[in-house]
Amino acid sequence: MLDKQDKRRAFQEADQSFKQAQEAMFEIVKDGPEYGSQLKHVKQEMDEAYQQIQSALQVASEQQREQLQRYQEDLQSMIEDVEQS
């Protein structure tokens, strides 16, 4: 059985990964010369965040689960934004 520290670590990793995906999304310059590589980076960050969130959801407390589900919804919106670009 996982202890509180393991649950906290899983949540923190998902939290950090989500924030990194967010930062990458905000830093993208659609008209810039680096757009293609930035877009690839954003997609990688989003994939990693999604995986971290899924992993953390398996062991999360109820409060953590609610936050992780919000992250998941926000991430889905970010993915839709990227796909529309």
Order of alpha helices (4+ residues) and beta strands (2+ residues): alpha-alpha-alpha
